[in-house]
Amino acid sequence: MSFVAESADVADSAKLGEGTKVWHLAQVREDASLGANCIIGRGAYIGTGVRMGDNCKIQNHALVYEPAKLADGVFVGPAVVFTNDTYPRAINPDGSLKSASDWEPVGVTLEEGAAIGARAVCVAPVRIGAWATVAAGAVVTKDVPDFALVAGVPARRIGWVGKAGAPLREEDGRWVCPLTSETYTERDGSLTAD
């Protein structure tokens, strides 16, 4: 059974998985699909048709605009923004108000275990790789590889992280997690678990 706070706004056509919680003043729009055991924080927005896997956490005031897709175990920090318009304008060149048919929404895709730090902005269309970490305040304008740690404006890779989230250390040509001792191999700008 899911939980929806009294002050939250969840569309009748939205699907909430078993154990999912939607907290105060959050909004989940039409046809959004949230997996099991997700947490939607206070004041967060989940756009029309957004797809989320199981065990995702969307922190307070995050804005997840459609057509975002989040795999299992994704973390979205407070006040994060996922954009969805390549060329945003309120009006058309002739001065008429833009309508839904005047633009093509593009989305942010997050793979399993990815984490986005507080107040980061992901400018669609971008893919955030599995287990990657986007630092707080970063602006992501291009795809992020699996296990990458990115920071800055625009975001660039500053290191690697393991599944536990800690920055990896290089030892004898391999990357090692200081928390789990798991090892990873870097090859041609990408990292894979051993």
Secondary structure as GFF3:
##gff-version 3
##sequence-region A 1 194
A	DSSP	beta_strand	3	4	.	.	.	ID=ss1
A	DSSP	beta_strand	9	10	.	.	.	ID=ss2
A	DSSP	beta_strand	15	16	.	.	.	ID=ss3
A	DSSP	beta_strand	21	22	.	.	.	ID=ss4
A	DSSP	beta_strand	27	28	.	.	.	ID=ss5
A	DSSP	beta_strand	33	34	.	.	.	ID=ss6
A	DSSP	beta_strand	39	40	.	.	.	ID=ss7
A	DSSP	beta_strand	45	46	.	.	.	ID=ss8
A	DSSP	beta_strand	51	52	.	.	.	ID=ss9
A	DSSP	beta_strand	57	58	.	.	.	ID=ss10
A	DSSP	beta_strand	63	64	.	.	.	ID=ss11
A	DSSP	beta_strand	69	70	.	.	.	ID=ss12
A	DSSP	beta_strand	75	76	.	.	.	ID=ss13
A	DSSP	beta_strand	81	82	.	.	.	ID=ss14
A	DSSP	three_ten_helix	100	102	.	.	.	ID=ss15
A	DSSP	beta_strand	108	110	.	.	.	ID=ss16
A	DSSP	beta_strand	115	116	.	.	.	ID=ss17
A	DSSP	beta_strand	121	122	.	.	.	ID=ss18
A	DSSP	beta_strand	126	128	.	.	.	ID=ss19
A	DSSP	beta_strand	133	134	.	.	.	ID=ss20
A	DSSP	beta_strand	139	140	.	.	.	ID=ss21
A	DSSP	beta_strand	148	151	.	.	.	ID=ss22
A	DSSP	beta_strand	156	160	.	.	.	ID=ss23
A	DSSP	beta_strand	169	171	.	.	.	ID=ss24
A	DSSP	beta_strand	174	176	.	.	.	ID=ss25
A	DSSP	beta_strand	183	187	.	.	.	ID=ss26
A	DSSP	beta_strand	190	193	.	.	.	ID=ss27
###
